[in-house]
Amino acid sequence: MKKMGYFTLICSMLLILCLPILVQAQTPVAQWTFDTLKDSIGNFADVKLMGGATITNGKLNVDTGKWAVASPMTKGPDISEKTLVSWAYIDDLTLLAGSIITLDQIAADQFDGIVFGERQPRKWMAGSSNFSRTNDAVPGFEETKTGELVCIAISYQNDGGTSHQSLYRNGTFIGDYKLGTVPTMKAGDAEVFWGKRHGNAASGGPGDLKARIEESRIYNSVLSEAQIKALTLVGTSAVTSNGKVATLWGTMKTK
């Protein structure tokens, strides 16, 4: 009995020590901190600032007719199941239907993006081509203040051939649904937009957003709620409410 008790105690201690590791996310396949125009992982071409968009103090500034694109994805693994993550300050709640990050296919009308207020004013949604993977998240979240830093994440899981979208705001689950199928984006045929909902790398497309985007990431895996809750901006403190240190990915962000 004593041996069994010791064994149980040791297993419990190991589990406690390993819990932070269990909630770690995989390394993203793309990451932009906007200190430079580069994807710090190196899979996408440099960001191009279009229509007067700027980068100031490590933030990408988009507005009406001002947007950015990283095109194409030059290398890296196929992206099918995925999680899109972006930290942003929304500076105008009336300017709608733009995106804080969109993964767009180049050769076809196919995209997934974190879109603000296209179907429901001031609410976040999983934007997609012809709403093929888009529904209204319940309860969702309606933004009421400008100038606050929020982290929005959307995961896309292949659930028996149907795409399962889950939405999170600041690590809190705000709704999910199943609709459509999960597309596969490949190197040479994928690009990323900010500001515009989707479009053409040279001329842009629909939607606008007035926002300062602090950081964006793409994971080619479905992050769990615990993993999303543990995400932190590069260069910020990563201490969770229970006192354990969460994982910090990437290089330290400088201002």
N, C-alpha and C positions, 0 to 999 in steps of 0.2 A: 504493500500500500504506500509506504514511504517513497519507494522508487517511482511509483506511478504519480505520486504527488509532486515530486521533483521534476519529473518529465513534463507534467502539465504546466508547472510554473515556468519552466524554461521555454516551452512552446508559446506560452502567453506573452512572455517578455520579448521573444523574437518577433511575434506578430505586432506588438506595440512599436518596436523599433522599425519594422518594415512598413508600417502604415503610410508614412510620408512617401516612400518609394512607390507604393501601390497607386497613389493618386497622381503620380507624375504623368504628364502627357508625353507623347512621343515628340521627337524633334520635328518642327514644322518643315514643310517642303518649300515654303516661301515666307519671308519676314521682312517687313519694311519698318524701320524706326524713324525715317525721314530726317535723320541727320545728314544723309546724303541721298542721292537718287538711286542707290543700289538696293537690290534684294540681298540681304546679308547672308542668305543661304546660297545664292548664286545661280538659281535655276531660271530666273526671268531676266530679260533685258532691263536696262536702266529705265527708270521712270521718266516720262516726258511730260512736261508741264504745258498744258494747252489753254489757249484763250485768256491768258493772264493769271493762271493759277500760280501760287508761290509756295515756297517752303521758308518758314520763319521760325526760329527758335525750336527747331526739331518738330515742327508741325506742318502738315500739308494743308494749305488753305484753298478751299473750293467755294464757288459761289455761282450765281447765274452765268452760264456760258463759260465758266472757269472749271476745268476738270483735268484729270491726269490719267495716264495710261502706261502700263508696262507691257510691251508687246515685242516679240512673242515670248512664250516659255521656251527657252532655248535647249534645255535638257531637264533631266529628272524623271521620276517615276510617273506612270499614269495616275491621274487623279479621278477616282470614282466616288466611293464613300469618302466623306470629307467633313471637316469642320472649318467654317469661316469665322474669324474673330477680328474685331476692330474696336479700338478705343477712340472716342471722338467727343468733341464739344459741339453741340448743335446750337448755332447762333441765330437761327430764324425758324420758328415753328410753323410759319405759313408757306415757306418754300418747300415743296413736296416732290416726291417721286424720284429723288436721286438716291445714290447709294454710297455707303461708307466703305464698301469693297464688293466688287463683282468679279467672278471668274467667268470669262466669256470664251466661247469657241469661235475661232476665226473663220472657218470654212462653212459654218452653218449658223442658223439663228437658234442658238442654244446658250443659255446662261443661267447662273444662280448668283444671287446677290443679297446683301443685307440692305434692304430698301426702306426708306422712311416715308410713310404716309401716302402711299399710292392708292390704296383701296380704302383705308380708314385714316382720316386726318390725325396726324401726330403719333400714329402707332407704327411699330416695327413689323416688318413682314419678310418672308422669304420670297424675294422677287424671282421670277423665272419667265422664260420665253412663253408667251401666250398663256400665262398663269398655269402652265402644265404641272408645276410643283408648288403652286401658291394657293393658300387658303387663309382665312382669318384666324389667327391664333387666339385661343380662349384660355385665360382672360385677356392675354396680350398685355401691353403696357402703353399708356398714353403719356407722352412727355408734356409737362406743364411749365417747365423752366428752361431758359436758355443758359448757355455758358457753363453747364455742369458736365464734368467728364463722366461718360458712361461707357461701359464695355458691353457690346452686343455680340453674341455668338449664336451661330445656327449650325446644327449638325445634320448630315444627310446620310441615313442608313439604308442599305438595301435589305428590306425585310421581305424575303420570299418573292423578289421581283418588283415589289412596290417600294417607292421612296418614302421613308419616314423622316419628316422634318421636326426637329426639336429646337425651340427658341429660348434664349436665356438673356436676361439683362442683369448686369453686375453680379453674375454667378447664380442668379435666381431663375428658376424655371418659370416661363410665362406662357407655355402652351406648346402643343404638338398636334400632328395629324399625319395621315398617310395619303399620299396622292402622287401619281405619276411614276416614272421610272428614273433611276439614277444614271445620268449620262457619264461617259468617260472622256476626260480631257487629256490630250497627249502633247508631248513636247513638239513644238512647231505648229500646233493648232490650238493654242490657248493663250489668253492675255488677261490682264486685270485692269479694271476701271475703278476710279474714284470720282465721285461727283455725279457723273452721268450714270444712268441705270445700266446701260450696255451700249453697244454701237460699233463704230468703225474707228480703228486706231487713228486715222487721219482726220476724220471729220466729226467724230463724236456720235451722239445719239440722243435719245429722249431722257427726260428727267433732269432736275437740278437740285442742288442742296447747298445751303450755306453752313459750312462746318469747318472746324479745325481738327484734322485727323492726326492723332498722336502716334498710333502704331497699328499695323495690320498684319495678320498671319493667315496662312492656309495650312491645315493639317490634312494629310491624305489618310485619315482615320476618323472614326467617330469617338470624340471625347465624351467621357461620362460627365454627369453633373458635378461630381466631386473634382474631377480634373479641371473642368471649366472654372469652378469656384476657386481653385488654387492658382489660376493664372494671374500673373502680375506683369505690369509694364517693365520693360527692360530698364534697369537702373533704379528701380524703386524698392522699398523695403518689402520683404516677402514673408512677414510674420502673420500667421493666421490667428483667429480668435482663441484657439486653444493653446497658443504659445508655441506651437511647433513651426519650424521654418519650412515654408513651401518652396517648391522648385522655381528657380529663376533661369529662363532660357535666354541665350544670346549674349552679346557683349554689352558692357555697361554703356548706357546712353549718356552722351555728353551734351551740354547746352552751349 
